[in-house]
Amino acid sequence: FLTQELRNLLTIGLVGSLATFSIFTRESVVLLRGGHFVTGILYFFGSGFGGLLAVALGLFLGDIALKMMRY
């Protein structure tokens, strides 16, 4: 049903994303449980908002690049 390449992409992508998210969450919890409340909260929200800003910036720059390529 699925090609080997697609199976690898889905498997590696899924496992990689889960590992990345679980490590991010664990680091946040370790900081909070260790009494580093400000650092933990800044890390958690800073990473989330930083990621959203990076995506928004990438989309914005991608739009500019596409418009420049059309001329």
Backbone atoms as SQL, in Angstrom:
CREATE TABLE atoms (id INTEGER PRIMARY KEY, chain TEXT, resi INTEGER, resn TEXT, atom TEXT, x REAL, y REAL, z REAL);
INSERT INTO atoms VALUES
  (1, 'A', 1, 'PHE', 'N', 0.816, -1.196, 0.000),
  (2, 'A', 1, 'PHE', 'CA', 0.000, 0.000, 0.000),
  (3, 'A', 1, 'PHE', 'C', 0.861, 1.262, 0.000),
  (4, 'A', 2, 'LEU', 'N', 1.788, 1.385, 0.962),
  (5, 'A', 2, 'LEU', 'CA', 2.685, 2.540, 1.012),
  (6, 'A', 2, 'LEU', 'C', 4.065, 2.150, 0.500),
  (7, 'A', 3, 'THR', 'N', 4.676, 3.063, -0.202),
  (8, 'A', 3, 'THR', 'CA', 6.043, 2.804, -0.641),
  (9, 'A', 3, 'THR', 'C', 6.973, 2.858, 0.563),
  (10, 'A', 4, 'GLN', 'N', 8.154, 2.287, 0.409),
  (11, 'A', 4, 'GLN', 'CA', 9.128, 2.274, 1.502),
  (12, 'A', 4, 'GLN', 'C', 9.516, 3.692, 1.900),
  (13, 'A', 5, 'GLU', 'N', 9.665, 4.570, 0.919),
  (14, 'A', 5, 'GLU', 'CA', 10.036, 5.951, 1.217),
  (15, 'A', 5, 'GLU', 'C', 8.953, 6.654, 2.029),
  (16, 'A', 6, 'LEU', 'N', 7.696, 6.471, 1.640),
  (17, 'A', 6, 'LEU', 'CA', 6.601, 7.096, 2.363),
  (18, 'A', 6, 'LEU', 'C', 6.466, 6.516, 3.768),
  (19, 'A', 7, 'ARG', 'N', 6.648, 5.211, 3.890),
  (20, 'A', 7, 'ARG', 'CA', 6.591, 4.558, 5.204),
  (21, 'A', 7, 'ARG', 'C', 7.698, 5.100, 6.111),
  (22, 'A', 8, 'ASN', 'N', 8.902, 5.256, 5.548),
  (23, 'A', 8, 'ASN', 'CA', 10.019, 5.815, 6.326),
  (24, 'A', 8, 'ASN', 'C', 9.731, 7.251, 6.739),
  (25, 'A', 9, 'LEU', 'N', 9.220, 8.042, 5.805),
  (26, 'A', 9, 'LEU', 'CA', 8.911, 9.433, 6.091),
  (27, 'A', 9, 'LEU', 'C', 7.902, 9.541, 7.231),
  (28, 'A', 10, 'LEU', 'N', 6.830, 8.770, 7.150),
  (29, 'A', 10, 'LEU', 'CA', 5.807, 8.832, 8.186),
  (30, 'A', 10, 'LEU', 'C', 6.329, 8.315, 9.520),
  (31, 'A', 11, 'THR', 'N', 7.054, 7.227, 9.504),
  (32, 'A', 11, 'THR', 'CA', 7.563, 6.645, 10.744),
  (33, 'A', 11, 'THR', 'C', 8.588, 7.557, 11.399),
  (34, 'A', 12, 'ILE', 'N', 9.588, 7.963, 10.647),
  (35, 'A', 12, 'ILE', 'CA', 10.647, 8.806, 11.203),
  (36, 'A', 12, 'ILE', 'C', 10.091, 10.173, 11.589),
  (37, 'A', 13, 'GLY', 'N', 9.229, 10.740, 10.770),
  (38, 'A', 13, 'GLY', 'CA', 8.634, 12.037, 11.079),
  (39, 'A', 13, 'GLY', 'C', 7.787, 12.000, 12.330),
  (40, 'A', 14, 'LEU', 'N', 6.975, 10.956, 12.461),
  (41, 'A', 14, 'LEU', 'CA', 6.108, 10.836, 13.637),
  (42, 'A', 14, 'LEU', 'C', 6.929, 10.629, 14.898),
  (43, 'A', 15, 'VAL', 'N', 7.860, 9.695, 14.857),
  (44, 'A', 15, 'VAL', 'CA', 8.688, 9.421, 16.032),
  (45, 'A', 15, 'VAL', 'C', 9.548, 10.633, 16.380),
  (46, 'A', 16, 'GLY', 'N', 10.102, 11.290, 15.381),
  (47, 'A', 16, 'GLY', 'CA', 10.930, 12.470, 15.628),
  (48, 'A', 16, 'GLY', 'C', 10.144, 13.605, 16.252),
  (49, 'A', 17, 'SER', 'N', 8.928, 13.841, 15.744),
  (50, 'A', 17, 'SER', 'CA', 8.127, 14.933, 16.304),
  (51, 'A', 17, 'SER', 'C', 7.680, 14.623, 17.721),
  (52, 'A', 18, 'LEU', 'N', 7.320, 13.375, 17.989),
  (53, 'A', 18, 'LEU', 'CA', 6.932, 13.004, 19.352),
  (54, 'A', 18, 'LEU', 'C', 8.105, 13.123, 20.314),
  (55, 'A', 19, 'ALA', 'N', 9.278, 12.720, 19.867),
  (56, 'A', 19, 'ALA', 'CA', 10.468, 12.817, 20.724),
  (57, 'A', 19, 'ALA', 'C', 10.798, 14.269, 21.014),
  (58, 'A', 20, 'THR', 'N', 10.750, 15.108, 20.002),
  (59, 'A', 20, 'THR', 'CA', 11.048, 16.527, 20.191),
  (60, 'A', 20, 'THR', 'C', 10.060, 17.172, 21.153),
  (61, 'A', 21, 'PHE', 'N', 8.778, 16.897, 20.962),
  (62, 'A', 21, 'PHE', 'CA', 7.766, 17.500, 21.830),
  (63, 'A', 21, 'PHE', 'C', 7.879, 16.969, 23.249),
  (64, 'A', 22, 'SER', 'N', 8.145, 15.684, 23.414),
  (65, 'A', 22, 'SER', 'CA', 8.233, 15.127, 24.769),
  (66, 'A', 22, 'SER', 'C', 9.447, 15.672, 25.512),
  (67, 'A', 23, 'ILE', 'N', 10.551, 15.885, 24.822),
  (68, 'A', 23, 'ILE', 'CA', 11.740, 16.456, 25.470),
  (69, 'A', 23, 'ILE', 'C', 11.465, 17.906, 25.863),
  (70, 'A', 24, 'PHE', 'N', 10.831, 18.665, 24.989),
  (71, 'A', 24, 'PHE', 'CA', 10.463, 20.050, 25.297),
  (72, 'A', 24, 'PHE', 'C', 9.565, 20.092, 26.533),
  (73, 'A', 25, 'THR', 'N', 8.560, 19.233, 26.574),
  (74, 'A', 25, 'THR', 'CA', 7.636, 19.196, 27.709),
  (75, 'A', 25, 'THR', 'C', 8.352, 18.777, 28.984),
  (76, 'A', 26, 'ARG', 'N', 9.215, 17.764, 28.882),
  (77, 'A', 26, 'ARG', 'CA', 9.943, 17.294, 30.054),
  (78, 'A', 26, 'ARG', 'C', 10.846, 18.386, 30.622),
  (79, 'A', 27, 'GLU', 'N', 11.553, 19.086, 29.755),
  (80, 'A', 27, 'GLU', 'CA', 12.424, 20.161, 30.230),
  (81, 'A', 27, 'GLU', 'C', 11.624, 21.239, 30.944),
  (82, 'A', 28, 'SER', 'N', 10.446, 21.558, 30.437),
  (83, 'A', 28, 'SER', 'CA', 9.588, 22.545, 31.089),
  (84, 'A', 28, 'SER', 'C', 9.169, 22.063, 32.476),
  (85, 'A', 29, 'VAL', 'N', 8.752, 20.820, 32.568),
  (86, 'A', 29, 'VAL', 'CA', 8.311, 20.262, 33.846),
  (87, 'A', 29, 'VAL', 'C', 9.470, 20.185, 34.832),
  (88, 'A', 30, 'VAL', 'N', 10.638, 19.778, 34.375),
  (89, 'A', 30, 'VAL', 'CA', 11.809, 19.701, 35.262),
  (90, 'A', 30, 'VAL', 'C', 12.132, 21.080, 35.824),
  (91, 'A', 31, 'LEU', 'N', 12.088, 22.106, 34.997),
  (92, 'A', 31, 'LEU', 'CA', 12.340, 23.467, 35.484),
  (93, 'A', 31, 'LEU', 'C', 11.303, 23.883, 36.521),
  (94, 'A', 32, 'LEU', 'N', 10.036, 23.635, 36.231),
  (95, 'A', 32, 'LEU', 'CA', 8.978, 24.017, 37.161),
  (96, 'A', 32, 'LEU', 'C', 9.063, 23.238, 38.472),
  (97, 'A', 33, 'ARG', 'N', 9.280, 21.934, 38.388),
  (98, 'A', 33, 'ARG', 'CA', 9.385, 21.119, 39.606),
  (99, 'A', 33, 'ARG', 'C', 10.628, 21.446, 40.413),
  (100, 'A', 34, 'GLY', 'N', 11.653, 21.956, 39.731),
  (101, 'A', 34, 'GLY', 'CA', 12.883, 22.333, 40.417),
  (102, 'A', 34, 'GLY', 'C', 12.811, 23.706, 41.063),
  (103, 'A', 35, 'GLY', 'N', 11.656, 24.346, 40.981),
  (104, 'A', 35, 'GLY', 'CA', 11.486, 25.645, 41.604),
  (105, 'A', 35, 'GLY', 'C', 11.877, 26.812, 40.728),
  (106, 'A', 36, 'HIS', 'N', 12.230, 26.533, 39.492),
  (107, 'A', 36, 'HIS', 'CA', 12.611, 27.597, 38.548),
  (108, 'A', 36, 'HIS', 'C', 11.372, 28.026, 37.758),
  (109, 'A', 37, 'PHE', 'N', 10.434, 28.636, 38.477),
  (110, 'A', 37, 'PHE', 'CA', 9.131, 28.934, 37.881),
  (111, 'A', 37, 'PHE', 'C', 9.222, 29.943, 36.743),
  (112, 'A', 38, 'VAL', 'N', 9.938, 31.015, 36.954),
  (113, 'A', 38, 'VAL', 'CA', 10.034, 32.040, 35.916),
  (114, 'A', 38, 'VAL', 'C', 10.729, 31.471, 34.680),
  (115, 'A', 39, 'THR', 'N', 11.839, 30.762, 34.900),
  (116, 'A', 39, 'THR', 'CA', 12.570, 30.172, 33.777),
  (117, 'A', 39, 'THR', 'C', 11.710, 29.139, 33.050),
  (118, 'A', 40, 'GLY', 'N', 11.012, 28.296, 33.806),
  (119, 'A', 40, 'GLY', 'CA', 10.169, 27.273, 33.206),
  (120, 'A', 40, 'GLY', 'C', 9.042, 27.849, 32.379),
  (121, 'A', 41, 'ILE', 'N', 8.391, 28.873, 32.913),
  (122, 'A', 41, 'ILE', 'CA', 7.279, 29.501, 32.191),
  (123, 'A', 41, 'ILE', 'C', 7.797, 30.246, 30.970),
  (124, 'A', 42, 'LEU', 'N', 8.914, 30.968, 31.133),
  (125, 'A', 42, 'LEU', 'CA', 9.489, 31.665, 29.979),
  (126, 'A', 42, 'LEU', 'C', 9.928, 30.680, 28.905),
  (127, 'A', 43, 'TYR', 'N', 10.516, 29.572, 29.310),
  (128, 'A', 43, 'TYR', 'CA', 10.950, 28.548, 28.353),
  (129, 'A', 43, 'TYR', 'C', 9.746, 27.977, 27.608),
  (130, 'A', 44, 'PHE', 'N', 8.704, 27.622, 28.341),
  (131, 'A', 44, 'PHE', 'CA', 7.524, 27.009, 27.749),
  (132, 'A', 44, 'PHE', 'C', 6.839, 27.955, 26.763),
  (133, 'A', 45, 'PHE', 'N', 6.494, 29.140, 27.238),
  (134, 'A', 45, 'PHE', 'CA', 5.778, 30.082, 26.373),
  (135, 'A', 45, 'PHE', 'C', 6.697, 30.706, 25.327),
  (136, 'A', 46, 'GLY', 'N', 7.945, 30.942, 25.695),
  (137, 'A', 46, 'GLY', 'CA', 8.895, 31.497, 24.731),
  (138, 'A', 46, 'GLY', 'C', 9.125, 30.561, 23.559),
  (139, 'A', 47, 'SER', 'N', 9.222, 29.272, 23.844),
  (140, 'A', 47, 'SER', 'CA', 9.406, 28.297, 22.765),
  (141, 'A', 47, 'SER', 'C', 8.168, 28.222, 21.885),
  (142, 'A', 48, 'GLY', 'N', 7.004, 28.223, 22.501),
  (143, 'A', 48, 'GLY', 'CA', 5.759, 28.154, 21.731),
  (144, 'A', 48, 'GLY', 'C', 5.558, 29.380, 20.859),
  (145, 'A', 49, 'PHE', 'N', 5.662, 30.549, 21.469),
  (146, 'A', 49, 'PHE', 'CA', 5.475, 31.781, 20.706),
  (147, 'A', 49, 'PHE', 'C', 6.624, 32.005, 19.726),
  (148, 'A', 50, 'GLY', 'N', 7.829, 31.624, 20.130),
  (149, 'A', 50, 'GLY', 'CA', 8.970, 31.734, 19.213),
  (150, 'A', 50, 'GLY', 'C', 8.774, 30.880, 17.979),
  (151, 'A', 51, 'GLY', 'N', 8.240, 29.678, 18.168),
  (152, 'A', 51, 'GLY', 'CA', 7.954, 28.801, 17.036),
  (153, 'A', 51, 'GLY', 'C', 6.893, 29.384, 16.123),
  (154, 'A', 52, 'LEU', 'N', 5.844, 29.940, 16.718),
  (155, 'A', 52, 'LEU', 'CA', 4.793, 30.569, 15.917),
  (156, 'A', 52, 'LEU', 'C', 5.326, 31.770, 15.143),
  (157, 'A', 53, 'LEU', 'N', 6.149, 32.570, 15.797),
  (158, 'A', 53, 'LEU', 'CA', 6.736, 33.722, 15.112),
  (159, 'A', 53, 'LEU', 'C', 7.646, 33.284, 13.971),
  (160, 'A', 54, 'ALA', 'N', 8.411, 32.208, 14.194),
  (161, 'A', 54, 'ALA', 'CA', 9.298, 31.709, 13.143),
  (162, 'A', 54, 'ALA', 'C', 8.496, 31.227, 11.934),
  (163, 'A', 55, 'VAL', 'N', 7.385, 30.545, 12.186),
  (164, 'A', 55, 'VAL', 'CA', 6.526, 30.093, 11.079),
  (165, 'A', 55, 'VAL', 'C', 5.925, 31.286, 10.348),
  (166, 'A', 56, 'ALA', 'N', 5.423, 32.257, 11.098),
  (167, 'A', 56, 'ALA', 'CA', 4.836, 33.444, 10.472),
  (168, 'A', 56, 'ALA', 'C', 5.881, 34.183, 9.636),
  (169, 'A', 57, 'LEU', 'N', 7.076, 34.324, 10.161),
  (170, 'A', 57, 'LEU', 'CA', 8.141, 34.990, 9.417),
  (171, 'A', 57, 'LEU', 'C', 8.498, 34.205, 8.154),
  (172, 'A', 58, 'GLY', 'N', 8.570, 32.885, 8.272),
  (173, 'A', 58, 'GLY', 'CA', 8.861, 32.050, 7.105),
  (174, 'A', 58, 'GLY', 'C', 7.802, 32.174, 6.028),
  (175, 'A', 59, 'LEU', 'N', 6.538, 32.191, 6.424),
  (176, 'A', 59, 'LEU', 'CA', 5.455, 32.363, 5.457),
  (177, 'A', 59, 'LEU', 'C', 5.513, 33.742, 4.807),
  (178, 'A', 60, 'PHE', 'N', 5.776, 34.755, 5.606),
  (179, 'A', 60, 'PHE', 'CA', 5.879, 36.115, 5.093),
  (180, 'A', 60, 'PHE', 'C', 7.019, 36.230, 4.085),
  (181, 'A', 61, 'LEU', 'N', 8.196, 35.725, 4.450),
  (182, 'A', 61, 'LEU', 'CA', 9.342, 35.787, 3.545),
  (183, 'A', 61, 'LEU', 'C', 9.131, 34.923, 2.305),
  (184, 'A', 62, 'GLY', 'N', 8.444, 33.791, 2.485),
  (185, 'A', 62, 'GLY', 'CA', 8.124, 32.948, 1.336),
  (186, 'A', 62, 'GLY', 'C', 7.212, 33.651, 0.351),
  (187, 'A', 63, 'ASP', 'N', 6.229, 34.373, 0.866),
  (188, 'A', 63, 'ASP', 'CA', 5.344, 35.155, -0.004),
  (189, 'A', 63, 'ASP', 'C', 6.124, 36.212, -0.773),
  (190, 'A', 64, 'ILE', 'N', 7.016, 36.899, -0.082),
  (191, 'A', 64, 'ILE', 'CA', 7.835, 37.914, -0.749),
  (192, 'A', 64, 'ILE', 'C', 8.698, 37.278, -1.834),
  (193, 'A', 65, 'ALA', 'N', 9.305, 36.135, -1.535),
  (194, 'A', 65, 'ALA', 'CA', 10.151, 35.453, -2.509),
  (195, 'A', 65, 'ALA', 'C', 9.355, 35.026, -3.731),
  (196, 'A', 66, 'LEU', 'N', 8.151, 34.509, -3.515),
  (197, 'A', 66, 'LEU', 'CA', 7.308, 34.093, -4.647),
  (198, 'A', 66, 'LEU', 'C', 6.915, 35.286, -5.500),
  (199, 'A', 67, 'LYS', 'N', 6.582, 36.405, -4.879),
  (200, 'A', 67, 'LYS', 'CA', 6.231, 37.606, -5.638),
  (201, 'A', 67, 'LYS', 'C', 7.416, 38.106, -6.445),
  (202, 'A', 68, 'MET', 'N', 8.613, 38.034, -5.881),
  (203, 'A', 68, 'MET', 'CA', 9.795, 38.466, -6.593),
  (204, 'A', 68, 'MET', 'C', 10.116, 37.559, -7.770),
  (205, 'A', 69, 'MET', 'N', 9.826, 36.272, -7.641),
  (206, 'A', 69, 'MET', 'CA', 10.093, 35.322, -8.712),
  (207, 'A', 69, 'MET', 'C', 9.126, 35.503, -9.877),
  (208, 'A', 70, 'ARG', 'N', 7.957, 36.035, -9.621),
  (209, 'A', 70, 'ARG', 'CA', 6.954, 36.222, -10.676),
  (210, 'A', 70, 'ARG', 'C', 7.291, 37.383, -11.595),
  (211, 'A', 71, 'TYR', 'N', 8.121, 38.308, -11.153),
  (212, 'A', 71, 'TYR', 'CA', 8.474, 39.472, -11.983),
  (213, 'A', 71, 'TYR', 'C', 9.591, 39.161, -12.907);
